[in-house]
Amino acid sequence: MTHKKKTKILAIGDIHGDTGLVKRLAKKAKEKNVDLVILAGDLTFAEQSTKNIIGPFIKEKKQVLLIPGNHESIATVDFLAEMYPNTKSIHGYSFIQNDLGIFGAGGADIGINVMTNTEIFNLLKKGNEKIKNMKKKIMVTHMHPAGSKAEFSGFKGSKAIKKAIKEFKPDILINSHIHEASGTEEKIGKTKVINVSRKEKIFEI
C-alpha cells in the first residue's frame, strides 16, 4: 500500500492587517517547510489595509488559501486571490493537494460581510461537492460552530457550520473569529475543531 505524502499546513485567522505578525508567520512557514498557508478570514481591519498580508507568504513560495471574515468583503478576498500567484479563495470553492481536499466559507453574522446560516451552509455544500470523495478533508470557516467552546465569549456559534460538520464530516475544521478562543481545540463528532484566531497552528494531515 502506498502512503501518500502528508500535507503540512500553517493556519491562522484574524490577522487584522498586522504586518508584523504576517512577517513572523511567513518566516515560520519557510523554516517549518509548510506546503500550504490557510488564512481563516479577518485579514484586514474593517477593509483598511490589504498591504503585505499575502505578499510575504508568496515571497516564501507558499500556496495560500483564504476566505473572507466579517471585516472584509468577498470582493477584497477575490482581489487578493487575483493579485497574487498561488493564492486562492476557497469561499464556496475547494482546493486539492495530494489526497487532501480543502473547502470553506467565510463571513459571519456581524460586520461588513454578513452571511446568513443558509448562505454559509450552501457555500460549504458547494465547496465540498468537488472533494467529497477525497480521503482527507479540511473545512475552513471564519465563524465557530454552534455548541463549540468558543461560545464562552458570549457569541453564539453558527448552526450552519455545525450542520456542515455533521453532513460533510471533515477531519479538521479550521475557524477563527473569537480572539479569546485562540488555540482552543475540541472534537465535534469525528471532526477536530481548531480555533486559529491570532494563534497559528502548524499541523500535518
LONUDREN-393214 format. One record per residue (C-alpha): residue in three letters; residue number from 0; x, y, z. Coordinates in nm, 3 decimals, decimal comma. Layout:
# LONUDREN-393214
+------+-----+---------+---------+---------+
: rest :  nr :      c1 :      c2 :      c3 :
+------+-----+---------+---------+---------+
:  ALA : NUM :       X :       Y :       Z :
...
+------+-----+---------+---------+---------+
END
This chain:
# LONUDREN-393214
+------+-----+---------+---------+---------+
: rest :  nr :      c1 :      c2 :      c3 :
+------+-----+---------+---------+---------+
:  MET :   0 :   0,000 :   0,000 :   0,000 :
:  THR :   1 :   0,143 :   0,335 :  -0,093 :
:  HIS :   2 :   0,121 :   0,613 :   0,157 :
:  LYS :   3 :   0,057 :   0,947 :   0,002 :
:  LYS :   4 :   0,268 :   1,235 :   0,117 :
:  LYS :   5 :   0,135 :   1,425 :   0,413 :
:  THR :   6 :   0,050 :   1,791 :   0,368 :
:  LYS :   7 :   0,195 :   2,036 :   0,618 :
:  ILE :   8 :  -0,023 :   2,336 :   0,691 :
:  LEU :   9 :   0,009 :   2,664 :   0,874 :
:  ALA :  10 :  -0,332 :   2,806 :   0,964 :
:  ILE :  11 :  -0,407 :   3,149 :   1,110 :
:  GLY :  12 :  -0,704 :   3,384 :   1,130 :
:  ASP :  13 :  -0,783 :   3,736 :   1,244 :
:  ILE :  14 :  -0,463 :   3,894 :   1,117 :
:  HIS :  15 :  -0,645 :   4,231 :   1,102 :
:  GLY :  16 :  -0,374 :   4,399 :   0,896 :
:  ASP :  17 :  -0,095 :   4,307 :   1,140 :
:  THR :  18 :   0,200 :   4,300 :   0,900 :
:  GLY :  19 :   0,445 :   4,219 :   1,180 :
:  LEU :  20 :   0,251 :   3,901 :   1,253 :
:  VAL :  21 :   0,247 :   3,812 :   0,883 :
:  LYS :  22 :   0,624 :   3,858 :   0,851 :
:  ARG :  23 :   0,684 :   3,634 :   1,152 :
:  LEU :  24 :   0,447 :   3,370 :   1,016 :
:  ALA :  25 :   0,595 :   3,378 :   0,666 :
:  LYS :  26 :   0,935 :   3,317 :   0,821 :
:  LYS :  27 :   0,793 :   3,032 :   1,027 :
:  ALA :  28 :   0,623 :   2,885 :   0,718 :
:  LYS :  29 :   0,962 :   2,879 :   0,548 :
:  GLU :  30 :   1,151 :   2,736 :   0,847 :
:  LYS :  31 :   0,895 :   2,464 :   0,910 :
:  ASN :  32 :   0,871 :   2,394 :   0,539 :
:  VAL :  33 :   0,491 :   2,407 :   0,521 :
:  ASP :  34 :   0,310 :   2,324 :   0,196 :
:  LEU :  35 :   0,004 :   2,540 :   0,248 :
:  VAL :  36 :  -0,095 :   2,852 :   0,436 :
:  ILE :  37 :  -0,463 :   2,886 :   0,532 :
:  LEU :  38 :  -0,597 :   3,229 :   0,627 :
:  ALA :  39 :  -0,931 :   3,192 :   0,804 :
:  GLY :  40 :  -1,073 :   3,540 :   0,748 :
:  ASP :  41 :  -1,044 :   3,887 :   0,902 :
:  LEU :  42 :  -0,724 :   3,955 :   0,715 :
:  THR :  43 :  -0,793 :   4,326 :   0,734 :
:  PHE :  44 :  -0,938 :   4,555 :   0,995 :
:  ALA :  45 :  -1,264 :   4,690 :   0,854 :
:  GLU :  46 :  -1,125 :   4,671 :   0,497 :
:  GLN :  47 :  -0,846 :   4,915 :   0,581 :
:  SER :  48 :  -0,525 :   4,767 :   0,457 :
:  THR :  49 :  -0,452 :   4,467 :   0,242 :
:  LYS :  50 :  -0,086 :   4,557 :   0,203 :
:  ASN :  51 :   0,173 :   4,296 :   0,297 :
:  ILE :  52 :  -0,082 :   4,042 :   0,412 :
:  ILE :  53 :  -0,031 :   3,787 :   0,133 :
:  GLY :  54 :   0,297 :   3,905 :  -0,020 :
:  PRO :  55 :   0,533 :   3,773 :   0,249 :
:  PHE :  56 :   0,392 :   3,420 :   0,213 :
:  ILE :  57 :   0,420 :   3,431 :  -0,165 :
:  LYS :  58 :   0,778 :   3,552 :  -0,138 :
:  GLU :  59 :   0,850 :   3,231 :   0,053 :
:  LYS :  60 :   0,682 :   3,041 :  -0,235 :
:  LYS :  61 :   0,388 :   2,920 :  -0,028 :
:  GLN :  62 :   0,045 :   2,830 :  -0,161 :
:  VAL :  63 :  -0,213 :   3,047 :   0,019 :
:  LEU :  64 :  -0,581 :   2,961 :   0,065 :
:  LEU :  65 :  -0,811 :   3,224 :   0,208 :
:  ILE :  66 :  -1,168 :   3,309 :   0,299 :
:  PRO :  67 :  -1,325 :   3,641 :   0,394 :
:  GLY :  68 :  -1,403 :   3,711 :   0,758 :
:  ASN :  69 :  -1,652 :   3,969 :   0,875 :
:  HIS :  70 :  -1,401 :   4,254 :   0,836 :
:  GLU :  71 :  -1,362 :   4,233 :   0,459 :
:  SER :  72 :  -1,584 :   4,180 :   0,162 :
:  ILE :  73 :  -1,575 :   3,882 :  -0,071 :
:  ALA :  74 :  -1,453 :   4,127 :  -0,337 :
:  THR :  75 :  -1,142 :   4,207 :  -0,132 :
:  VAL :  76 :  -1,057 :   3,839 :  -0,097 :
:  ASP :  77 :  -1,117 :   3,779 :  -0,467 :
:  PHE :  78 :  -0,895 :   4,077 :  -0,546 :
:  LEU :  79 :  -0,612 :   3,937 :  -0,332 :
:  ALA :  80 :  -0,652 :   3,595 :  -0,494 :
:  GLU :  81 :  -0,623 :   3,752 :  -0,838 :
:  MET :  82 :  -0,340 :   3,984 :  -0,750 :
:  TYR :  83 :  -0,106 :   3,721 :  -0,609 :
:  PRO :  84 :   0,013 :   3,398 :  -0,768 :
:  ASN :  85 :  -0,053 :   3,072 :  -0,577 :
:  THR :  86 :  -0,337 :   3,237 :  -0,388 :
:  LYS :  87 :  -0,689 :   3,100 :  -0,398 :
:  SER :  88 :  -1,015 :   3,189 :  -0,232 :
:  ILE :  89 :  -1,195 :   2,879 :  -0,107 :
:  HIS :  90 :  -1,509 :   3,073 :  -0,017 :
:  GLY :  91 :  -1,757 :   2,830 :  -0,174 :
:  TYR :  92 :  -1,473 :   2,653 :  -0,355 :
:  SER :  93 :  -1,224 :   2,377 :  -0,294 :
:  PHE :  94 :  -0,856 :   2,302 :  -0,333 :
:  ILE :  95 :  -0,684 :   1,967 :  -0,373 :
:  GLN :  96 :  -0,333 :   1,871 :  -0,267 :
:  ASN :  97 :  -0,212 :   1,510 :  -0,261 :
:  ASP :  98 :  -0,508 :   1,314 :  -0,118 :
:  LEU :  99 :  -0,640 :   1,612 :   0,076 :
:  GLY : 100 :  -0,940 :   1,826 :  -0,016 :
:  ILE : 101 :  -0,991 :   2,167 :   0,145 :
:  PHE : 102 :  -1,309 :   2,370 :   0,122 :
:  GLY : 103 :  -1,456 :   2,666 :   0,305 :
:  ALA : 104 :  -1,688 :   2,958 :   0,356 :
:  GLY : 105 :  -1,620 :   3,288 :   0,523 :
:  GLY : 106 :  -1,838 :   3,562 :   0,662 :
:  ALA : 107 :  -2,015 :   3,583 :   0,995 :
:  ASP : 108 :  -2,337 :   3,712 :   1,145 :
:  ILE : 109 :  -2,192 :   4,058 :   1,215 :
:  GLY : 110 :  -1,966 :   4,310 :   1,042 :
:  ILE : 111 :  -1,904 :   4,403 :   0,679 :
:  ASN : 112 :  -1,955 :   4,059 :   0,532 :
:  VAL : 113 :  -2,278 :   3,935 :   0,690 :
:  MET : 114 :  -2,384 :   3,587 :   0,582 :
:  THR : 115 :  -2,696 :   3,400 :   0,682 :
:  ASN : 116 :  -2,690 :   3,041 :   0,804 :
:  THR : 117 :  -2,840 :   2,927 :   0,475 :
:  GLU : 118 :  -2,577 :   3,112 :   0,271 :
:  ILE : 119 :  -2,289 :   2,971 :   0,475 :
:  PHE : 120 :  -2,426 :   2,617 :   0,453 :
:  ASN : 121 :  -2,485 :   2,638 :   0,077 :
:  LEU : 122 :  -2,133 :   2,768 :   0,017 :
:  LEU : 123 :  -1,984 :   2,486 :   0,222 :
:  LYS : 124 :  -2,201 :   2,237 :   0,036 :
:  LYS : 125 :  -2,082 :   2,376 :  -0,298 :
:  GLY : 126 :  -1,718 :   2,365 :  -0,188 :
:  ASN : 127 :  -1,749 :   2,011 :  -0,058 :
:  GLU : 128 :  -1,908 :   1,886 :  -0,381 :
:  LYS : 129 :  -1,583 :   1,852 :  -0,580 :
:  ILE : 130 :  -1,383 :   1,694 :  -0,300 :
:  LYS : 131 :  -1,643 :   1,484 :  -0,125 :
:  ASN : 132 :  -1,468 :   1,159 :  -0,212 :
:  MET : 133 :  -1,122 :   1,268 :  -0,104 :
:  LYS : 134 :  -0,951 :   1,057 :   0,160 :
:  LYS : 135 :  -0,888 :   1,353 :   0,387 :
:  LYS : 136 :  -1,082 :   1,677 :   0,420 :
:  ILE : 137 :  -1,036 :   2,011 :   0,590 :
:  MET : 138 :  -1,318 :   2,261 :   0,620 :
:  VAL : 139 :  -1,229 :   2,627 :   0,678 :
:  THR : 140 :  -1,478 :   2,878 :   0,818 :
:  HIS : 141 :  -1,445 :   3,215 :   0,980 :
:  MET : 142 :  -1,712 :   3,158 :   1,240 :
:  HIS : 143 :  -1,713 :   2,893 :   1,508 :
:  PRO : 144 :  -1,977 :   2,617 :   1,505 :
:  ALA : 145 :  -2,279 :   2,624 :   1,737 :
:  GLY : 146 :  -2,210 :   2,439 :   2,060 :
:  SER : 147 :  -1,831 :   2,484 :   2,039 :
:  LYS : 148 :  -1,606 :   2,603 :   2,321 :
:  ALA : 149 :  -1,568 :   2,948 :   2,163 :
:  GLU : 150 :  -1,925 :   3,025 :   2,270 :
:  PHE : 151 :  -1,792 :   3,112 :   2,615 :
:  SER : 152 :  -1,727 :   3,452 :   2,458 :
:  GLY : 153 :  -2,100 :   3,517 :   2,458 :
:  PHE : 154 :  -2,109 :   3,496 :   2,077 :
:  LYS : 155 :  -2,328 :   3,215 :   1,954 :
:  GLY : 156 :  -2,172 :   2,982 :   1,702 :
:  SER : 157 :  -2,310 :   2,904 :   1,359 :
:  LYS : 158 :  -2,576 :   2,635 :   1,321 :
:  ALA : 159 :  -2,484 :   2,608 :   0,952 :
:  ILE : 160 :  -2,125 :   2,516 :   1,035 :
:  LYS : 161 :  -2,239 :   2,260 :   1,291 :
:  LYS : 162 :  -2,472 :   2,108 :   1,031 :
:  ALA : 163 :  -2,189 :   2,104 :   0,774 :
:  ILE : 164 :  -1,964 :   1,917 :   1,019 :
:  LYS : 165 :  -2,235 :   1,655 :   1,060 :
:  GLU : 166 :  -2,307 :   1,619 :   0,690 :
:  PHE : 167 :  -1,965 :   1,656 :   0,527 :
:  LYS : 168 :  -1,758 :   1,502 :   0,809 :
:  PRO : 169 :  -1,431 :   1,691 :   0,758 :
:  ASP : 170 :  -1,132 :   1,553 :   0,950 :
:  ILE : 171 :  -1,048 :   1,902 :   1,065 :
:  LEU : 172 :  -1,234 :   2,231 :   1,091 :
:  ILE : 173 :  -1,020 :   2,544 :   1,100 :
:  ASN : 174 :  -1,200 :   2,852 :   1,227 :
:  SER : 175 :  -1,121 :   3,188 :   1,386 :
:  HIS : 176 :  -1,337 :   3,493 :   1,472 :
:  ILE : 177 :  -1,334 :   3,471 :   1,853 :
:  HIS : 178 :  -0,993 :   3,604 :   1,955 :
:  GLU : 179 :  -1,026 :   3,490 :   2,317 :
:  ALA : 180 :  -1,071 :   3,134 :   2,195 :
:  SER : 181 :  -0,734 :   3,134 :   2,017 :
:  GLY : 182 :  -0,564 :   2,799 :   2,043 :
:  THR : 183 :  -0,866 :   2,603 :   2,163 :
:  GLU : 184 :  -0,915 :   2,258 :   2,016 :
:  GLU : 185 :  -1,201 :   2,016 :   2,056 :
:  LYS : 186 :  -1,380 :   1,731 :   1,890 :
:  ILE : 187 :  -1,729 :   1,769 :   1,740 :
:  GLY : 188 :  -1,835 :   1,430 :   1,617 :
:  LYS : 189 :  -1,526 :   1,293 :   1,442 :
:  THR : 190 :  -1,409 :   1,638 :   1,341 :
:  LYS : 191 :  -1,123 :   1,809 :   1,518 :
:  VAL : 192 :  -1,207 :   2,178 :   1,558 :
:  ILE : 193 :  -0,911 :   2,416 :   1,581 :
:  ASN : 194 :  -0,954 :   2,785 :   1,656 :
:  VAL : 195 :  -0,669 :   2,981 :   1,499 :
:  SER : 196 :  -0,768 :   3,338 :   1,589 :
:  ARG : 197 :  -0,432 :   3,515 :   1,612 :
:  LYS : 198 :  -0,263 :   3,194 :   1,729 :
:  GLU : 199 :  -0,126 :   2,998 :   1,438 :
:  LYS : 200 :  -0,134 :   2,622 :   1,423 :
:  ILE : 201 :   0,107 :   2,410 :   1,221 :
:  PHE : 202 :  -0,004 :   2,053 :   1,159 :
:  GLU : 203 :   0,027 :   1,766 :   0,914 :
:  ILE : 204 :  -0,256 :   1,569 :   0,763 :
+------+-----+---------+---------+---------+
END
